[in-house]
Amino acid sequence: MMLIVAWLIGESFATGMNQRSASGKGLTAREATVGMVLGVALAGLAFYWLLNQYSAVGFTRASGLVADWGRFADVALYFLIALMLVAVIAFNFRRGGDISTPYVQSVRLIAKNAVLWVMFLAAMTASVFFSFDSHFNAIFPAEQKKRAAEIRTLNQVGRVVADIGERAQRVQLAEAERLFDTDGWKAYDTQLTRLAQQAQGSQGEIEKYFVSKMEERRRGIAEQQERISGAERNQTALLRRRDELETELQRIEPGIGAFEAELAKAQGTYDATRQAIAAKRIEANAEDGGVEGTLKRGRGPVYRQRMAEAEELQRKLSITDEPRLREAQRQRDQASARIVSIKREIATINGDVAKYKGETQTAAQRIKAAESSEGDAEGTKVDPARVLPAFERARSAFRQQPDTERLAALQTQCGNLLNAMLSTPAAKERVRAIDCDPNHAAEAAARLFALNAGLVAFNATCAGAPGCRRTQPPTNCWASGASACRTPASCRRNRRISANGCRPST
């Protein structure tokens, strides 16, 4: 089919190139005017498009028309060269030149036989596609095709990520330049300038203020250290007393069982004696009544014998059994009371030890807080005279790299310097109206701070990783915000990505 269409196209060219069109009639004045106006309008639109495309001119709401005259001159020169070249070609064609006429006639024949050209291009595209597909399937296996697809995806994702990073950095630089031209920053910078000027003549008062603060802080630290020492001494004495009590408790507690056994034994002997006494008296009464024993009424020898035995047992009970029982009870009660007393005293000591530990921790925290508030790490806490240079360094650091951390540091240094001057009677009235709160400056820099935070997150998740490693398959790149496929710009320039990472390109 492609050969047939090509033969028809060749026939159309052979027939059409040998024909000569009849000379047309000349243009009227109206047609010439309309053609000239349309040509000028087209040239003007093309010229403006080029100027806008290369940022030679532009319009903004704030400034109106903005022009870069250097770029304007370059674009105008190139446009005039192209316009003159088109004019020369048109003039040559108008005169019927041997060079331009065949090309124009060929374009006319192509447009006239557009259907044949469409059929030819479609047949050629299908032939090339199926031929390439057949050869590709024969040469490259499925793994190689998958690998090639991954490589293309990684390269595309890497280019997109790099473009996003470059665009964000350009916008960040532009916003940083714009920040220092805003009214909010200018007002805040005016306050800072006034404070610096007033501080120049108050170095002695500032140093005196910081020296007094340092001495007060050190006195507070010394008091807390003394409190810690006293608490530790009391705690040591209490712990020593608790060890003694615990040793005594360990000695007494095992013996409480022996006291209980002795008490039980004495109680048993006492009860047995009392029962024996009661039995003897019952026997004596029974003998007296004549119901037992000799069965004779009266208090005869048997009665007297039983009463003598009862009196003997009563004397034994009073002399030995009862004192022995009371002594066993006393020893048991004394040991139990001592155990309870020791445990109560140990509990009291534990409470006092916990109280002293709390006092020690509180004092240590106060010391740590006092030491951490002595100034910045650059030496302000050592040399009070460096508070003004520290303020100037913080101010310069924010101008070099404006971000939230440096703005907070600038506010802190400004507050330190302002508080020092407010504490000096000579400079208090001069700086009373100065405000270190950067509310207006922070509002003016809100977009820049948001860009900084976004760039930090972008660099942490999307901008790249050492070794140009790919941590996830490329199909997950867009779903994870392009953070899964990290391809640094240096890796993209000097290497090509493989399924296992980066390797030198051949």
C-alpha positions as CSV (number, residue, x, y, z in Angstrom):
1,M,0.0,0.0,0.0
2,M,2.8,2.3,0.8
3,L,4.5,1.7,-2.6
4,I,1.2,2.4,-4.4
5,V,0.7,5.7,-2.5
6,A,4.3,6.7,-3.2
7,W,3.8,5.9,-6.9
8,L,0.7,8.2,-6.9
9,I,2.6,11.0,-5.1
10,G,5.4,10.7,-7.7
11,E,2.9,10.9,-10.5
12,S,1.3,14.0,-9.0
13,F,4.7,15.7,-8.7
14,A,5.6,14.8,-12.3
15,T,2.3,16.2,-13.6
16,G,2.1,19.2,-11.4
17,M,5.7,20.4,-11.8
18,N,5.4,20.5,-15.6
19,Q,2.2,22.7,-15.5
20,R,2.4,26.5,-15.5
21,S,-0.3,28.5,-13.8
22,A,-1.8,31.3,-15.7
23,S,-0.5,34.7,-14.6
24,G,-3.1,36.1,-12.1
25,K,-4.4,39.5,-12.2
26,G,-2.7,42.3,-10.2
27,L,-3.8,43.2,-6.7
28,T,-6.2,46.1,-6.2
29,A,-5.3,49.0,-3.8
30,R,-7.8,47.7,-1.2
31,E,-6.4,44.2,-1.3
32,A,-2.9,45.5,-1.0
33,T,-3.9,47.7,2.0
34,V,-5.6,44.8,3.8
35,G,-2.6,42.5,3.1
36,M,-0.2,45.1,4.4
37,V,-2.3,45.7,7.6
38,L,-2.5,41.9,8.2
39,G,1.2,41.5,7.7
40,V,2.1,44.4,10.0
41,A,-0.3,43.0,12.7
42,L,1.2,39.5,12.4
43,A,4.7,40.9,12.6
44,G,3.8,43.1,15.6
45,L,2.2,40.1,17.5
46,A,5.2,37.9,16.7
47,F,7.6,40.7,17.9
48,Y,5.6,41.2,21.2
49,W,5.5,37.4,21.8
50,L,9.3,37.2,21.4
51,L,9.8,40.1,23.8
52,N,7.5,38.6,26.4
53,Q,9.0,35.1,25.9
54,Y,12.6,36.3,26.6
55,S,11.4,38.7,29.5
56,A,12.4,41.8,27.6
57,V,9.1,43.5,28.5
58,G,6.4,42.7,31.0
59,F,3.5,44.2,33.0
60,T,3.1,44.2,36.8
61,R,0.3,45.6,39.0
62,A,2.7,47.6,41.1
63,S,5.0,49.1,38.5
64,G,3.1,48.8,35.2
65,L,5.4,48.3,32.2
66,V,8.8,46.9,33.1
67,A,11.4,46.7,30.3
68,D,14.9,45.2,30.1
69,W,16.5,47.3,27.4
70,G,19.5,45.1,26.8
71,R,17.3,42.1,26.1
72,F,14.9,44.3,24.1
73,A,17.8,45.4,21.8
74,D,18.9,41.8,21.2
75,V,15.4,40.5,20.5
76,A,14.7,43.5,18.1
77,L,17.9,42.8,16.2
78,Y,17.2,39.1,15.7
79,F,13.6,39.9,14.7
80,L,14.7,42.4,12.1
81,I,17.2,39.9,10.7
82,A,14.5,37.3,10.4
83,L,12.0,39.9,8.9
84,M,14.6,40.9,6.3
85,L,15.3,37.3,5.4
86,V,11.5,36.7,4.9
87,A,11.3,39.8,2.8
88,V,14.2,38.8,0.5
89,I,12.6,35.3,0.0
90,A,9.2,36.9,-0.8
91,F,10.7,39.4,-3.2
92,N,12.6,36.7,-5.0
93,F,9.5,34.6,-5.2
94,R,7.5,37.6,-6.5
95,R,10.1,38.0,-9.3
96,G,9.6,34.3,-10.3
97,G,13.1,33.2,-9.3
98,D,14.4,29.7,-10.3
99,I,15.2,28.8,-6.7
100,S,12.1,29.7,-4.8
101,T,9.4,28.9,-7.4
102,P,9.9,25.1,-7.5
103,Y,9.7,24.9,-3.7
104,V,6.6,26.9,-3.5
105,Q,5.0,24.8,-6.2
106,S,6.0,21.6,-4.4
107,V,4.3,22.9,-1.2
108,R,1.2,23.7,-3.3
109,L,1.2,20.1,-4.7
110,I,1.6,18.6,-1.3
111,A,-1.4,20.6,0.0
112,K,-3.4,19.7,-3.1
113,N,-2.7,16.0,-2.7
114,A,-2.9,16.0,1.2
115,V,-4.9,12.8,1.2
116,L,-2.2,10.8,-0.5
117,W,0.4,12.2,1.9
118,V,-1.7,11.2,4.9
119,M,-2.1,7.7,3.6
120,F,1.7,7.5,2.9
121,L,2.7,8.8,6.3
122,A,0.2,6.4,8.1
123,A,1.4,3.4,6.1
124,M,5.0,4.4,6.8
125,T,4.4,4.9,10.5
126,A,2.6,1.5,10.8
127,S,5.4,-0.2,8.9
128,V,8.2,1.3,11.0
129,F,6.4,0.7,14.3
130,F,5.7,-3.0,13.7
131,S,9.2,-3.5,12.3
132,F,10.8,-1.8,15.3
133,D,8.5,-3.7,17.7
134,S,9.4,-7.0,16.1
135,H,13.1,-6.4,16.3
136,F,12.8,-4.9,19.8
137,N,11.0,-8.0,21.1
138,A,13.6,-10.3,19.5
139,I,16.6,-8.4,20.8
140,F,15.5,-7.3,24.3
141,P,13.9,-9.7,26.8
142,A,11.2,-8.7,29.2
143,E,13.6,-7.9,32.0
144,Q,15.6,-5.5,29.8
145,K,12.4,-3.8,28.8
146,K,11.3,-3.4,32.4
147,R,14.7,-2.1,33.3
148,A,14.6,0.4,30.5
149,A,11.2,1.6,31.6
150,E,12.5,2.0,35.2
151,I,15.5,4.0,33.9
152,R,13.3,6.3,31.9
153,T,11.0,6.8,34.9
154,L,13.9,7.5,37.3
155,N,15.4,10.0,34.9
156,Q,12.1,11.8,34.4
157,V,11.4,12.0,38.2
158,G,15.0,13.2,38.8
159,R,14.6,16.0,36.3
160,V,11.3,17.0,37.7
161,V,12.7,17.0,41.3
162,A,15.7,19.0,40.2
163,D,13.5,21.6,38.4
164,I,11.3,22.0,41.5
165,G,14.4,22.5,43.7
166,E,15.9,25.1,41.4
167,R,12.6,26.9,41.0
168,A,12.1,27.0,44.8
169,Q,15.6,28.3,45.3
170,R,15.1,31.1,42.8
171,V,11.9,32.1,44.5
172,Q,13.6,32.0,47.9
173,L,16.3,34.3,46.8
174,A,13.8,36.7,45.2
175,E,11.7,36.7,48.4
176,A,14.8,37.3,50.6
177,E,15.6,40.4,48.4
178,R,12.0,41.6,48.6
179,L,11.9,41.2,52.4
180,F,14.4,43.9,53.1
181,D,12.4,46.3,50.9
182,T,9.1,45.9,52.8
183,D,7.7,48.4,55.2
184,G,7.5,45.9,58.0
185,W,11.2,45.1,57.9
186,K,12.2,48.8,57.5
187,A,10.2,49.7,60.6
188,Y,11.8,46.9,62.6
189,D,15.3,47.7,61.3
190,T,14.7,51.4,62.3
191,Q,14.1,50.2,65.9
192,L,17.3,48.0,65.8
193,T,19.4,50.9,64.4
194,R,18.2,53.2,67.2
195,L,19.0,50.6,69.8
196,A,22.5,50.1,68.4
197,Q,23.1,53.9,68.3
198,Q,22.0,54.4,71.9
199,A,24.0,51.4,73.1
200,Q,27.2,52.8,71.6
201,G,27.4,55.4,74.4
202,S,26.2,53.1,77.2
203,Q,28.9,50.4,77.2
204,G,29.9,51.1,80.8
205,E,26.3,51.0,82.2
206,I,25.6,47.8,80.2
207,E,28.7,46.1,81.6
208,K,27.7,47.1,85.1
209,Y,24.2,45.7,84.6
210,F,25.5,42.4,83.3
211,V,28.1,42.1,86.1
212,S,25.4,42.6,88.7
213,K,23.2,40.0,87.1
214,M,26.1,37.6,87.0
215,E,26.9,38.2,90.6
216,E,23.2,37.7,91.6
217,R,23.0,34.5,89.6
218,R,26.2,33.2,91.2
219,R,24.9,34.0,94.6
220,G,21.8,32.1,93.8
221,I,23.8,29.1,92.6
222,A,25.9,29.2,95.7
223,E,22.8,29.2,97.9
224,Q,21.4,26.2,96.0
225,Q,24.7,24.4,96.3
226,E,24.7,24.9,100.1
227,R,21.2,23.7,100.2
228,I,22.2,20.6,98.3
229,S,25.1,20.0,100.7
230,G,22.9,20.3,103.8
231,A,20.3,18.0,102.3
232,E,23.0,15.4,101.5
233,R,24.4,15.6,105.0
234,N,21.0,15.1,106.6
235,Q,20.2,12.3,104.1
236,T,23.5,10.5,104.9
237,A,22.7,10.7,108.7
238,L,19.2,9.4,108.1
239,L,20.4,6.5,105.9
240,R,23.0,5.6,108.6
241,R,20.2,5.5,111.2
242,R,18.0,3.5,108.9
243,D,20.7,0.9,108.4
244,E,21.1,0.6,112.2
245,L,17.3,0.1,112.7
246,E,17.1,-2.4,109.9
247,T,19.9,-4.4,111.5
248,E,18.1,-4.4,114.8
249,L,14.9,-5.3,113.1
250,Q,16.6,-8.3,111.5
251,R,17.8,-9.3,114.9
252,I,14.5,-9.0,116.7
253,E,12.0,-10.3,114.2
254,P,13.4,-13.9,114.2
255,G,13.2,-14.1,118.0
256,I,9.5,-13.1,118.2
257,G,8.6,-16.7,117.5
258,A,10.6,-18.0,120.5
259,F,8.8,-15.5,122.7
260,E,5.5,-16.6,121.4
261,A,6.4,-20.3,122.1
262,E,7.6,-19.5,125.6
263,L,4.4,-17.5,126.2
264,A,2.3,-20.4,125.0
265,K,4.2,-22.9,127.2
266,A,3.9,-20.6,130.3
267,Q,0.2,-20.1,129.5
268,G,-0.3,-23.9,129.2
269,T,1.4,-24.6,132.6
270,Y,-0.6,-21.8,134.3
271,D,-3.9,-23.1,132.9
272,A,-2.9,-26.7,133.9
273,T,-2.1,-25.6,137.5
274,R,-5.4,-23.7,137.8
275,Q,-7.3,-26.7,136.6
276,A,-5.5,-28.9,139.1
277,I,-6.4,-26.5,141.9
278,A,-10.0,-26.5,140.9
279,A,-10.0,-30.3,140.7
280,K,-8.6,-30.6,144.3
281,R,-11.1,-28.3,145.7
282,I,-13.9,-30.2,144.0
283,E,-12.6,-33.4,145.5
284,A,-12.4,-31.8,148.9
285,N,-15.9,-30.5,148.7
286,A,-17.1,-33.9,147.6
287,E,-15.4,-35.6,150.6
288,D,-16.9,-33.0,152.9
289,G,-20.4,-33.8,151.5
290,G,-19.9,-37.5,151.6
291,V,-20.5,-38.1,148.0
292,E,-17.1,-39.3,147.0
293,G,-14.0,-40.7,148.6
294,T,-14.8,-42.3,151.9
295,L,-18.5,-41.5,151.5
296,K,-18.5,-40.0,155.1
297,R,-19.6,-36.5,155.8
298,G,-17.3,-34.2,157.5
299,R,-13.8,-32.8,157.1
300,G,-11.7,-35.7,157.9
301,P,-8.1,-36.6,157.0
302,V,-8.9,-37.0,153.3
303,Y,-10.6,-33.6,153.1
304,R,-7.6,-32.0,154.8
305,Q,-5.2,-33.8,152.5
306,R,-7.1,-32.6,149.4
307,M,-7.2,-29.0,150.8
308,A,-3.4,-29.2,151.5
309,E,-2.7,-30.3,148.0
310,A,-4.9,-27.5,146.6
311,E,-3.1,-25.0,148.8
312,E,0.3,-26.4,147.6
313,L,-0.8,-26.0,144.0
314,Q,-2.1,-22.5,144.7
315,R,1.3,-21.6,146.2
316,K,3.0,-23.0,143.2
317,L,0.7,-21.0,140.9
318,S,1.4,-17.8,142.7
319,I,5.2,-18.3,143.1
320,T,6.2,-19.9,139.8
321,D,3.6,-20.2,137.1
322,E,1.9,-16.8,137.3
323,P,5.2,-14.8,137.4
324,R,6.6,-17.0,134.6
325,L,3.5,-16.2,132.5
326,R,3.7,-12.5,133.2
327,E,7.4,-12.5,132.2
328,A,6.7,-14.3,129.0
329,Q,3.9,-11.8,128.1
330,R,6.1,-8.9,129.0
331,Q,9.0,-10.1,126.8
332,R,6.6,-10.9,123.9
333,D,4.9,-7.5,124.2
334,Q,8.2,-5.6,124.5
335,A,9.6,-7.3,121.4
336,S,6.4,-6.6,119.4
337,A,6.3,-3.0,120.5
338,R,10.0,-2.6,119.5
339,I,9.3,-4.1,116.1
340,V,6.4,-1.7,115.5
341,S,8.4,1.3,116.7
342,I,11.3,0.4,114.5
343,K,9.1,0.0,111.4
344,R,7.4,3.3,112.2
345,E,10.8,5.1,112.6
346,I,12.0,3.5,109.3
347,A,8.9,4.8,107.5
348,T,9.5,8.3,108.9
349,I,13.2,8.1,107.8
350,N,12.2,7.1,104.3
351,G,9.8,10.0,104.1
352,D,12.6,12.4,105.3
353,V,15.0,10.9,102.8
354,A,12.6,11.4,99.9
355,K,12.0,15.0,101.0
356,Y,15.8,15.7,101.0
357,K,16.1,14.0,97.6
358,G,13.4,16.3,96.3
359,E,15.2,19.3,97.7
360,T,18.4,18.2,96.1
361,Q,16.8,17.7,92.7
362,T,15.0,21.0,92.9
363,A,18.2,22.8,93.8
364,A,20.1,21.1,91.0
365,Q,17.4,22.1,88.5
366,R,17.6,25.7,89.7
367,I,21.4,25.6,89.3
368,K,21.0,24.2,85.8
369,A,18.4,26.8,84.8
370,A,20.6,29.6,86.2
371,E,23.7,28.3,84.3
372,S,21.7,27.9,81.0
373,S,20.4,31.5,81.2
374,E,23.8,33.1,81.6
375,G,23.9,34.1,77.9
376,D,24.7,32.7,74.5
377,A,27.5,30.2,73.7
378,E,29.7,32.9,72.1
379,G,31.0,34.4,75.3
380,T,28.3,36.9,76.5
381,K,28.0,35.0,79.8
382,V,31.8,35.4,80.2
383,D,32.4,38.9,79.0
384,P,29.4,41.3,79.5
385,A,30.9,43.9,77.2
386,R,30.3,41.6,74.2
387,V,26.5,41.9,74.4
388,L,26.5,44.7,71.8
389,P,28.8,42.8,69.3
390,A,26.6,39.7,69.8
391,F,23.6,41.8,68.9
392,E,25.4,43.1,65.7
393,R,26.4,39.6,64.8
394,A,22.8,38.4,65.1
395,R,21.6,41.3,63.0
396,S,24.2,40.5,60.3
397,A,23.4,36.8,60.4
398,F,19.7,37.4,59.7
399,R,20.6,39.7,56.8
400,Q,22.8,37.0,55.3
401,Q,20.3,34.2,55.8
402,P,16.9,35.3,56.9
403,D,15.0,32.4,58.6
404,T,13.0,31.9,61.8
405,E,15.9,30.7,63.9
406,R,18.1,33.8,63.2
407,L,15.1,36.1,63.6
408,A,14.4,34.5,67.1
409,A,18.2,34.9,67.9
410,L,18.0,38.5,66.8
411,Q,15.0,39.2,69.0
412,T,16.7,37.5,72.0
413,Q,19.9,39.6,71.6
414,C,17.8,42.8,71.1
415,G,15.8,42.0,74.3
416,N,19.0,41.4,76.2
417,L,20.5,44.7,75.1
418,L,17.3,46.6,75.6
419,N,16.8,45.1,79.2
420,A,20.4,46.1,80.0
421,M,19.8,49.6,78.9
422,L,16.4,49.9,80.6
423,S,18.1,48.9,83.9
424,T,20.6,51.8,83.6
425,P,19.1,55.1,84.7
426,A,21.1,57.1,82.2
427,A,19.9,55.2,79.1
428,K,16.4,54.2,80.3
429,E,14.5,57.2,79.0
430,R,16.3,57.1,75.6
431,V,15.3,53.5,74.8
432,R,11.9,53.4,76.4
433,A,10.1,53.7,73.1
434,I,12.1,51.0,71.4
435,D,10.3,47.7,70.7
436,C,12.2,44.4,70.0
437,D,9.0,42.5,69.0
438,P,9.4,41.6,65.3
439,N,5.7,41.1,64.6
440,H,5.6,43.3,61.4
441,A,8.9,41.9,60.2
442,A,7.7,38.3,60.7
443,E,4.5,39.1,58.8
444,A,6.5,40.5,55.9
445,A,8.7,37.4,56.0
446,A,5.9,34.9,56.3
447,R,6.1,33.7,52.7
448,L,9.9,33.5,52.9
449,F,9.8,31.4,56.1
450,A,7.2,29.1,54.5
451,L,9.6,28.7,51.6
452,N,12.4,27.9,53.9
453,A,10.4,25.2,55.7
454,G,9.3,23.8,52.4
455,L,12.9,23.7,51.1
456,V,14.0,21.9,54.3
457,A,11.3,19.3,53.9
458,F,12.1,19.1,50.1
459,N,15.8,18.6,50.7
460,A,15.2,16.0,53.4
461,T,12.7,13.9,51.4
462,C,13.0,14.6,47.7
463,A,16.3,16.3,46.8
464,G,18.6,13.3,46.8
465,A,20.6,10.8,48.9
466,P,24.3,9.9,49.0
467,G,25.3,7.4,46.4
468,C,22.3,8.1,44.2
469,R,20.4,5.1,45.7
470,R,16.8,4.3,44.8
471,T,15.0,3.2,47.8
472,Q,11.6,2.1,46.2
473,P,10.4,1.1,42.8
474,P,9.7,4.0,40.4
475,T,6.0,3.2,40.3
476,N,5.8,4.6,43.9
477,C,7.6,7.9,43.1
478,W,4.6,10.1,42.4
479,A,2.5,8.4,45.1
480,S,5.1,9.3,47.7
481,G,5.7,12.8,46.4
482,A,8.8,11.9,44.5
483,S,10.6,11.2,47.7
484,A,11.1,7.5,47.0
485,C,13.2,8.0,43.9
486,R,16.1,10.3,44.8
487,T,18.5,11.2,42.0
488,P,21.0,14.1,42.6
489,A,21.8,16.4,39.7
490,S,25.5,15.3,39.7
491,C,24.4,11.7,39.3
492,R,22.1,12.6,36.5
493,R,24.8,14.5,34.7
494,N,27.6,12.1,35.0
495,R,25.9,8.7,35.3
496,R,22.9,6.8,34.2
497,I,20.6,5.1,36.6
498,S,20.4,1.3,36.5
499,A,18.1,-1.0,38.4
500,N,20.7,-1.3,41.2
501,G,21.7,2.4,41.5
502,C,24.3,4.5,39.6
503,R,27.0,3.2,37.3
504,P,29.3,5.0,34.8
505,S,27.7,5.4,31.4
506,T,29.4,3.9,28.4
